[in-house]
Amino acid sequence: MSDLPVRIRPEIAALPAYKQGRQAGADAFKLSSNENPFDPLPGVVQAVQAAHGFNRYPDATAARLRARLAERFGTTDDHVHVAAGSVSILFQLAQATSGAGDEILFSWRSFEAYPSLATVAGSTAVTVPNDADGRHDLDAMADAVTDRTRMIIVCTPNNPTGPVVTQAGFDAFLARVPADVLIVLDEAYAEFVTDPDAVDGARVLAAGHPNVVVLRTFSKAYGLAGLRVGYAVGDPRVLAAARSAGIPLSVTAAAEEAALASLDAEDELRERVAELAARRDELAARLRETGWDVPEAQGNFVWLPAGDRALEVAEAFEAGGLIVRPFAGDGVRISIGEAESLGHIVRVAASVAPR
């Protein structure tokens, strides 16, 4: 851009900003951001209201939350890193591992923030197409690893298409990747997974793989999207490097309190997650009946592979009071929201189903 008042890296000037799912009016269902439609878990609002010392900085290490998460993963707190959403940690890891001439590898289509990771770090994004079912092609990803590969992202369940990576598939992939290449297992939707064959990040870490970092978040299942809390579990040396690349004091005291209170309400969390997973499975089945080839759905969303019709299909949903997330040229992602939205989704989907 020639009209910039100062010298900006050309690749950054050309990089489009992250585009979140559209907001919805009071008369529409917002199904565009994979948010949890339930109110915060019991005790969360009270915990946030009690964290009123806004004149003081938060604990930069989120020590109490890290201790709770370490206990959950059967490890020590130096194996846990907390930041303002798991996407923040992705950017930290990219900058810690990759620079000019290096490569960051991931499947595509996947989480839309991935391509910008490489650009911001000054490295090169290498993409491997999903297979016909919307899954990661792990064999092709392993084939794409070069001596310039520094970081690989495996998104499971894959956002936005939905399928998981299996434990057997990930184990075989891990065996093919050089031990000094970072593998990020992005499990932002892990709580919604019901497939018994799915990879489990905790199991991978317990097996002793220091080049694997597992990402989780409180934004999805725990319903804290507006407070921005995510975490990584992995080797302390890798996490220390990520922390050095991060913005200090990015997790507020209110966010930490909310996360701790959410962990205290696990029983109700499991009930809500089970209900959302059941809605997801019902919706996927009903959409298939209308003629849509919906891939296996294991997150809190379903995928319509609309291809070149993606924007047209999304417009039909919007006209029906349903705000969904189109990906031009690929498809439409529909988040699992309120129970009463399901019938409306199916009716619109049937009206624009492939012929």
C-alpha positions in Angstrom: 0.0 0.0 0.0 1.7 3.2 -1.2 -0.3 5.6 0.9 0.9 4.3 4.3 2.4 7.0 6.4 5.3 4.8 7.7 7.2 1.8 6.5 5.1 -1.3 7.1 6.3 -4.8 6.2 4.6 -5.4 2.8 3.3 -8.8 3.7 1.7 -7.4 6.9 0.1 -4.5 4.9 -1.4 -7.0 2.6 -2.6 -9.4 5.3 -6.3 -9.2 6.0 -7.3 -8.8 9.6 -9.0 -11.7 11.3 -12.7 -11.7 10.5 -14.9 -13.1 13.3 -18.3 -14.5 12.8 -21.0 -11.9 12.2 -23.1 -10.6 15.0 -26.8 -11.3 15.0 -29.8 -9.0 15.7 -32.3 -9.7 18.4 -34.5 -11.5 15.9 -31.9 -13.9 14.6 -29.9 -16.9 15.8 -26.2 -16.3 15.9 -24.6 -19.5 14.7 -21.4 -18.0 13.2 -18.8 -18.1 16.0 -18.9 -21.6 17.6 -20.0 -20.0 20.9 -21.7 -21.9 23.7 -25.4 -20.8 23.8 -25.7 -21.5 27.5 -25.2 -18.8 30.1 -22.0 -19.0 32.2 -21.7 -22.0 34.5 -22.8 -21.6 38.2 -20.6 -19.4 40.2 -18.8 -17.8 37.3 -20.6 -14.5 37.3 -20.2 -14.1 41.1 -16.5 -14.9 40.8 -16.0 -12.3 38.1 -17.9 -9.7 40.1 -15.7 -10.4 43.1 -12.5 -9.8 41.1 -12.9 -6.0 41.3 -9.3 -5.0 42.0 -8.9 -3.4 38.6 -6.3 -1.0 39.8 -3.9 -3.8 40.3 -2.1 -6.0 37.7 -3.2 -9.6 37.6 -0.8 -12.5 38.4 1.2 -12.7 35.2 1.6 -16.4 35.6 -2.0 -17.3 36.3 -0.5 -19.5 39.0 -3.7 -20.8 40.6 -5.2 -21.8 37.3 -2.0 -23.4 36.0 -1.9 -25.5 39.2 -5.5 -26.7 38.7 -4.8 -27.6 35.1 -1.6 -29.3 35.9 -3.4 -31.5 38.4 -5.9 -32.4 35.7 -3.2 -33.5 33.3 -1.2 -35.3 35.9 1.8 -33.0 35.6 3.4 -30.0 37.3 2.5 -26.4 36.7 5.6 -25.6 34.7 4.1 -27.8 32.0 1.1 -25.4 31.7 1.0 -22.0 30.0 -2.1 -19.8 30.2 -2.8 -16.9 27.8 -5.6 -14.8 26.3 -7.1 -17.6 24.3 -5.4 -20.6 22.7 -5.0 -18.5 19.5 -2.6 -16.2 21.4 -0.4 -19.2 22.2 -0.4 -20.3 18.6 1.0 -16.9 17.6 3.6 -17.2 20.5 4.7 -20.6 19.4 4.9 -19.5 15.7 7.2 -16.6 16.6 9.2 -18.7 19.0 9.9 -21.4 16.4 9.8 -19.8 13.0 11.3 -16.9 11.1 12.5 -16.0 7.6 13.1 -19.1 5.5 11.2 -21.4 7.9 7.9 -23.2 7.3 4.7 -23.7 9.3 2.7 -26.6 8.0 -1.0 -27.3 8.5 -4.0 -28.9 6.8 -6.5 -26.7 4.8 -9.2 -25.8 5.1 -8.8 -25.4 8.8 -8.9 -22.6 11.4 -8.8 -19.3 9.5 -6.1 -17.8 11.8 -3.5 -20.3 10.8 -2.3 -18.6 7.6 -1.6 -15.4 9.4 0.6 -17.1 12.0 3.4 -17.7 9.4 3.0 -14.2 7.9 3.3 -12.4 11.2 6.3 -14.6 12.2 8.0 -13.8 8.8 7.9 -17.5 7.8 6.1 -19.4 5.0 2.8 -21.2 5.4 2.7 -24.6 3.8 -0.8 -26.1 3.4 -1.9 -29.7 2.6 -5.5 -30.2 1.4 -8.0 -32.0 3.5 -9.2 -35.3 2.1 -12.6 -35.6 0.5 -14.2 -36.2 3.9 -12.8 -33.0 5.4 -10.2 -34.8 7.4 -6.5 -34.1 7.7 -4.5 -36.2 5.3 -1.7 -37.0 7.7 0.3 -39.1 5.3 0.4 -36.1 2.9 1.3 -33.8 5.7 4.2 -36.0 6.8 5.4 -36.1 3.1 5.3 -32.3 3.1 7.8 -31.9 6.0 11.1 -30.5 4.9 14.3 -29.5 6.7 12.7 -26.0 6.8 9.6 -27.1 8.7 9.6 -25.7 12.3 6.0 -26.1 13.4 3.1 -28.3 12.4 -0.5 -27.7 13.5 -3.0 -30.6 13.8 -6.5 -29.3 14.4 -8.8 -32.0 15.9 -11.8 -31.8 15.6 -11.0 -29.8 12.5 -12.5 -26.4 12.4 -14.6 -25.8 10.3 -15.1 -29.2 8.7 -15.6 -31.3 11.9 -13.8 -34.6 11.7 -11.2 -35.7 14.3 -7.7 -37.2 13.9 -7.6 -40.7 15.3 -5.2 -41.8 18.0 -3.7 -44.4 15.7 -3.4 -41.9 12.9 -1.7 -39.3 15.1 0.7 -41.9 16.5 1.8 -43.0 13.0 2.2 -39.3 12.0 4.2 -38.5 15.1 6.6 -41.4 14.3 7.3 -39.8 10.9 8.0 -36.2 12.0 11.5 -35.3 13.1 11.8 -35.1 16.9 13.0 -31.5 16.8 9.9 -30.2 14.9 7.1 -28.8 17.1 3.7 -30.4 16.6 0.8 -28.4 18.0 -2.2 -30.5 18.7 -5.0 -27.9 18.6 -7.9 -29.4 20.7 -10.1 -26.3 21.1 -13.2 -28.5 20.8 -12.0 -31.6 22.7 -14.8 -31.6 25.2 -17.4 -32.2 22.5 -15.7 -35.3 21.0 -17.6 -38.5 21.3 -15.6 -40.7 18.9 -13.7 -43.3 21.1 -11.0 -43.5 18.4 -10.1 -39.8 18.5 -6.6 -38.7 19.5 -6.3 -37.6 23.2 -3.7 -34.9 23.8 -3.3 -35.9 27.4 -2.5 -39.5 26.4 0.1 -38.2 23.8 1.8 -36.1 26.5 1.8 -38.9 29.0 3.6 -41.1 26.5 6.5 -38.6 26.6 6.8 -36.5 23.4 8.5 -33.2 24.3 8.0 -31.9 20.7 4.2 -32.0 21.2 2.2 -29.1 22.7 -1.5 -29.5 23.4 -3.8 -26.5 23.2 -7.2 -26.2 24.9 -9.5 -23.3 25.6 -12.2 -22.1 28.0 -13.9 -20.3 25.1 -16.0 -23.1 23.7 -17.3 -25.8 26.1 -16.8 -23.6 29.2 -18.6 -20.7 27.6 -16.0 -18.0 28.4 -15.4 -16.7 24.9 -15.8 -13.1 26.0 -13.1 -13.4 28.7 -10.3 -14.9 26.6 -8.6 -17.8 28.5 -6.7 -20.6 26.8 -3.9 -22.8 27.8 -1.1 -25.1 26.5 0.3 -28.2 28.1 3.7 -29.4 27.0 7.5 -29.4 27.7 8.4 -26.5 30.1 11.3 -25.4 27.8 8.9 -25.0 24.8 6.3 -23.2 26.8 9.0 -20.8 28.3 9.9 -19.9 24.7 6.2 -19.2 23.9 5.8 -17.1 27.0 8.8 -15.0 26.0 7.2 -14.2 22.7 3.9 -13.3 24.3 2.4 -10.1 25.6 2.8 -9.9 29.4 -0.2 -9.7 31.7 -2.6 -10.6 29.0 -4.9 -12.8 31.2 -7.0 -10.6 33.5 -7.7 -11.5 37.1 -11.4 -11.7 36.2 -10.7 -14.2 33.4 -8.6 -16.4 35.8 -11.3 -16.4 38.4 -14.0 -17.3 35.8 -11.9 -20.2 34.6 -11.4 -21.5 38.1 -15.1 -21.2 38.9 -15.9 -23.0 35.6 -13.6 -25.9 36.7 -15.6 -26.1 39.9 -18.8 -26.6 37.9 -17.6 -29.7 35.9 -20.8 -31.8 36.5 -23.0 -29.2 34.9 -20.5 -28.6 32.2 -20.6 -32.3 31.2 -24.4 -32.1 31.1 -24.3 -29.1 28.8 -21.7 -30.6 26.5 -23.6 -33.8 26.2 -26.8 -31.8 25.3 -24.9 -29.8 22.6 -23.3 -33.0 21.2 -26.7 -34.6 21.0 -28.1 -31.5 19.2 -25.0 -31.6 16.8 -25.6 -35.3 16.0 -29.3 -34.7 15.4 -28.7 -31.7 13.2 -26.0 -33.5 11.1 -28.4 -36.4 10.6 -31.3 -34.2 9.5 -29.1 -32.2 7.2 -27.9 -35.4 5.5 -31.5 -36.3 5.0 -32.0 -33.1 3.0 -29.2 -34.0 0.6 -26.2 -32.3 2.2 -23.0 -34.4 2.5 -22.2 -33.4 6.0 -18.8 -34.7 7.2 -18.4 -36.4 10.6 -19.1 -33.7 13.2 -17.2 -33.8 16.4 -17.0 -30.2 17.5 -19.9 -27.9 18.4 -20.7 -27.2 14.7 -21.5 -28.8 11.4 -20.2 -28.2 7.9 -22.0 -27.8 4.6 -19.6 -28.4 1.7 -21.3 -25.8 -0.5 -18.2 -25.0 -2.6 -18.7 -22.1 -5.0 -22.2 -21.7 -3.6 -21.0 -20.9 -0.1 -21.9 -17.2 -0.1 -25.3 -17.8 -1.8 -26.2 -20.5 0.8 -25.2 -18.2 3.7 -27.4 -15.5 2.3 -30.3 -17.9 2.3 -29.7 -18.7 6.0 -29.4 -15.0 6.8 -32.8 -14.3 5.1 -34.2 -17.0 7.4 -32.9 -15.3 10.5 -29.9 -17.5 10.9 -26.4 -16.0 10.9 -23.9 -18.6 9.8 -20.2 -18.5 8.8 -19.5 -18.8 5.1 -16.0 -19.6 3.7 -16.0 -18.4 0.1 -15.4 -21.2 -2.3 -15.5 -23.9 0.3 -18.6 -24.2 2.5 -20.7 -23.0 5.4 -20.1 -23.7 9.1 -23.1 -23.7 11.4 -22.6 -23.5 15.1 -24.8 -25.5 17.4 -26.9 -23.0 19.2 -30.3 -23.0 20.9 -32.5 -26.1 20.5 -35.2 -24.1 18.8 -32.9 -23.1 16.0 -32.6 -26.7 14.6 -35.9 -26.8 12.7 -35.2 -23.4 11.1 -31.7 -24.6 10.0 -33.1 -27.8 8.4 -35.8 -25.9 6.5 -33.4 -23.4 5.0 -30.8 -26.1 4.3 -33.4 -28.2 2.5 -34.3 -25.2 0.3 -30.7 -24.8 -0.9 -29.6 -28.4 -0.9 -27.5 -29.8 -3.8 -29.7 -31.1 -6.6 
